[in-house]
Amino acid sequence: MSTDAMLSTAASGTPAAPPKRRRLGTARILLIIAGVLIGLSLVHLLTGADDVTSQGAIQAALQAAIPLGLAGLGGLWAERAGVVNIGLEGQMVLGTWFGAWGSLQYGPWAGLALGILGGAIGGLIHAVATVTFGVDHIISGVAMTILAPGIARYLSFLAWNGTPGAGPTQSPTVEPLKRYSVPGIGSLEGLEKHHWFLISDVAGVLRGLLTDVSVVTILAVLLIPLTWFVLWRTSFGLRVRSVGEDPRAAESLGINVYRYKYYGVVISGAMAGLGGLYLSTVSSVIYREGQTGGRGYIGLAAMIFGNWRPGGLALGASLFGYTDALQLRRGSESVHALLILVGALLLALAVWEFRRRNKVVAIASVVLGVLSYVIFFAVDKIPTALVQAAPYITVLVVLALAAQRLRPPAADGKPYRRGG
């Protein structure tokens, strides 16, 4: 058996050939997208809630999803290498600060590089603590999350204290990277305003996705398939995954386990840094203290929802970003309208789980689906507090229903000592 074949066995987490699992291939992803569009179009038609597929809602959803997806990708790289990176939040903070500072000092492209570098440095610190010194991964991650805002506050005081409109908690206005629109996409505005079933909805979605798109957004979207290709189609990725599944087996094949764990965690920090940079230079044009707002943790939730795979992670980040965008816009009307789609999806999931003899998830899905319709018909307006909590409730419900199909890397979070 070749080295790569033995590594593949180690990375699979089982000594024998793993059972076949259904993967989200291109055809299935397209079917999911088509199904979501049809579902949203039906919600729009039945309720008249225009914002569910409007250009503004889709742009806001994309803006909310990108930093979550990047944080999730960071978690994916670290955990595929066997290191839990709770410190993503802190690494995002470093990305926000260094991205803003670099943009102010040297221009937006330098800011892009320095934001990524700032997150990578945070990842390196976490790797030194966990991989070299064997510190508990959770403790190291929490320490990074506490340390990073303090570093950012100190650096802000040095860089901007006394500057008009800036200080220890915020920067001056940052020069953003250029934005691009697909030529001719503006011509779809007329179609969107006609409110034709599906056609107008697709026009609104396309306008939201392809108008005023930042370079960082394009880079973030490209990183999804690139991560899949590197981790699942290259020898380097195979080695990273093998140390996250069975480091002893990888060590026996001559792999430097420490080195590949370092690779995974430093790349993880760089991804999180890019997500932080997005917040301070794309979502807004200023660095502010507390800007990350817990997105590192939500990114981890998106990664878990995606079963430690890039495609599923992207779907999870998009789901949270969409619900977050709706509650920030015409929250009550849109969230109330979406209860129709949520209830239908939960009841469909219940039927599917009953067929698979998974009665616990099926019963929970029925209860939640019926509850969605009860709320929809019982009230005309969702309370503000519930609307604001909708993104977090969505994450909790999805993770709870998906928990039984999740499979983390076998050695994720487990201590490793060479030759031990």
Secondary structure in CASP SS format (residue, H / E / C, confidence):
PFRMAT SS
TARGET T0000
AUTHOR 0000-0000-0000
METHOD secondary structure of the structure
MODEL  1
M C 1.00
S C 1.00
T H 1.00
D H 1.00
A H 1.00
M H 1.00
L H 1.00
S H 1.00
T H 1.00
A H 1.00
A H 1.00
S H 1.00
G C 1.00
T C 1.00
P C 1.00
A C 1.00
A C 1.00
P C 1.00
P C 1.00
K C 1.00
R C 1.00
R C 1.00
R C 1.00
L C 1.00
G C 1.00
T H 1.00
A H 1.00
R H 1.00
I H 1.00
L H 1.00
L H 1.00
I H 1.00
I H 1.00
A H 1.00
G H 1.00
V H 1.00
L H 1.00
I H 1.00
G H 1.00
L H 1.00
S H 1.00
L H 1.00
V H 1.00
H H 1.00
L H 1.00
L H 1.00
T H 1.00
G C 1.00
A C 1.00
D H 1.00
D H 1.00
V H 1.00
T C 1.00
S C 1.00
Q H 1.00
G H 1.00
A H 1.00
I H 1.00
Q H 1.00
A H 1.00
A H 1.00
L H 1.00
Q H 1.00
A H 1.00
A H 1.00
I H 1.00
P H 1.00
L H 1.00
G H 1.00
L H 1.00
A H 1.00
G H 1.00
L H 1.00
G H 1.00
G H 1.00
L H 1.00
W H 1.00
A H 1.00
E H 1.00
R H 1.00
A C 1.00
G C 1.00
V C 1.00
V C 1.00
N C 1.00
I C 1.00
G C 1.00
L H 1.00
E H 1.00
G H 1.00
Q H 1.00
M H 1.00
V H 1.00
L H 1.00
G H 1.00
T H 1.00
W H 1.00
F H 1.00
G H 1.00
A H 1.00
W H 1.00
G H 1.00
S H 1.00
L H 1.00
Q H 1.00
Y H 1.00
G C 1.00
P H 1.00
W H 1.00
A H 1.00
G H 1.00
L H 1.00
A H 1.00
L H 1.00
G H 1.00
I H 1.00
L H 1.00
G H 1.00
G H 1.00
A H 1.00
I H 1.00
G H 1.00
G H 1.00
L H 1.00
I H 1.00
H H 1.00
A H 1.00
V H 1.00
A H 1.00
T H 1.00
V H 1.00
T H 1.00
F C 1.00
G C 1.00
V C 1.00
D C 1.00
H H 1.00
I H 1.00
I H 1.00
S H 1.00
G H 1.00
V H 1.00
A H 1.00
M H 1.00
T H 1.00
I H 1.00
L H 1.00
A H 1.00
P H 1.00
G H 1.00
I H 1.00
A H 1.00
R H 1.00
Y H 1.00
L H 1.00
S H 1.00
F H 1.00
L H 1.00
A H 1.00
W H 1.00
N C 1.00
G C 1.00
T C 1.00
P C 1.00
G C 1.00
A C 1.00
G E 1.00
P C 1.00
T C 1.00
Q E 1.00
S C 1.00
P C 1.00
T C 1.00
V C 1.00
E C 1.00
P C 1.00
L C 1.00
K C 1.00
R E 1.00
Y E 1.00
S C 1.00
V C 1.00
P C 1.00
G C 1.00
I H 1.00
G H 1.00
S H 1.00
L H 1.00
E H 1.00
G H 1.00
L H 1.00
E H 1.00
K H 1.00
H H 1.00
H C 1.00
W C 1.00
F C 1.00
L C 1.00
I H 1.00
S H 1.00
D H 1.00
V H 1.00
A H 1.00
G H 1.00
V H 1.00
L H 1.00
R H 1.00
G H 1.00
L H 1.00
L H 1.00
T C 1.00
D C 1.00
V E 1.00
S E 1.00
V H 1.00
V H 1.00
T H 1.00
I H 1.00
L H 1.00
A H 1.00
V H 1.00
L H 1.00
L H 1.00
I H 1.00
P H 1.00
L H 1.00
T H 1.00
W H 1.00
F H 1.00
V H 1.00
L H 1.00
W H 1.00
R H 1.00
T C 1.00
S H 1.00
F H 1.00
G H 1.00
L H 1.00
R H 1.00
V H 1.00
R H 1.00
S H 1.00
V H 1.00
G H 1.00
E H 1.00
D C 1.00
P H 1.00
R H 1.00
A H 1.00
A H 1.00
E H 1.00
S H 1.00
L C 1.00
G C 1.00
I C 1.00
N C 1.00
V H 1.00
Y H 1.00
R H 1.00
Y H 1.00
K H 1.00
Y H 1.00
Y H 1.00
G H 1.00
V H 1.00
V H 1.00
I H 1.00
S H 1.00
G H 1.00
A H 1.00
M H 1.00
A H 1.00
G H 1.00
L H 1.00
G H 1.00
G H 1.00
L H 1.00
Y H 1.00
L H 1.00
S H 1.00
T H 1.00
V H 1.00
S H 1.00
S C 1.00
V C 1.00
I C 1.00
Y C 1.00
R E 1.00
E C 1.00
G C 1.00
Q C 1.00
T C 1.00
G C 1.00
G C 1.00
R H 1.00
G H 1.00
Y H 1.00
I H 1.00
G H 1.00
L H 1.00
A H 1.00
A H 1.00
M H 1.00
I H 1.00
F H 1.00
G C 1.00
N C 1.00
W C 1.00
R C 1.00
P H 1.00
G H 1.00
G H 1.00
L H 1.00
A H 1.00
L H 1.00
G H 1.00
A H 1.00
S H 1.00
L H 1.00
F H 1.00
G H 1.00
Y H 1.00
T H 1.00
D H 1.00
A H 1.00
L H 1.00
Q H 1.00
L H 1.00
R C 1.00
R C 1.00
G H 1.00
S H 1.00
E H 1.00
S H 1.00
V H 1.00
H H 1.00
A H 1.00
L H 1.00
L H 1.00
I H 1.00
L H 1.00
V H 1.00
G H 1.00
A H 1.00
L H 1.00
L H 1.00
L H 1.00
A H 1.00
L H 1.00
A H 1.00
V H 1.00
W H 1.00
E H 1.00
F H 1.00
R H 1.00
R C 1.00
R C 1.00
N C 1.00
K H 1.00
V H 1.00
V H 1.00
A H 1.00
I H 1.00
A H 1.00
S H 1.00
V H 1.00
V H 1.00
L H 1.00
G H 1.00
V H 1.00
L H 1.00
S H 1.00
Y H 1.00
V H 1.00
I H 1.00
F H 1.00
F H 1.00
A H 1.00
V C 1.00
D C 1.00
K C 1.00
I C 1.00
P C 1.00
T H 1.00
A H 1.00
L H 1.00
V H 1.00
Q H 1.00
A H 1.00
A H 1.00
P H 1.00
Y H 1.00
I H 1.00
T H 1.00
V H 1.00
L H 1.00
V H 1.00
V H 1.00
L H 1.00
A H 1.00
L H 1.00
A H 1.00
A H 1.00
Q H 1.00
R H 1.00
L C 1.00
R C 1.00
P C 1.00
P C 1.00
A C 1.00
A C 1.00
D C 1.00
G C 1.00
K C 1.00
P C 1.00
Y C 1.00
R C 1.00
R C 1.00
G C 1.00
G C 1.00
END
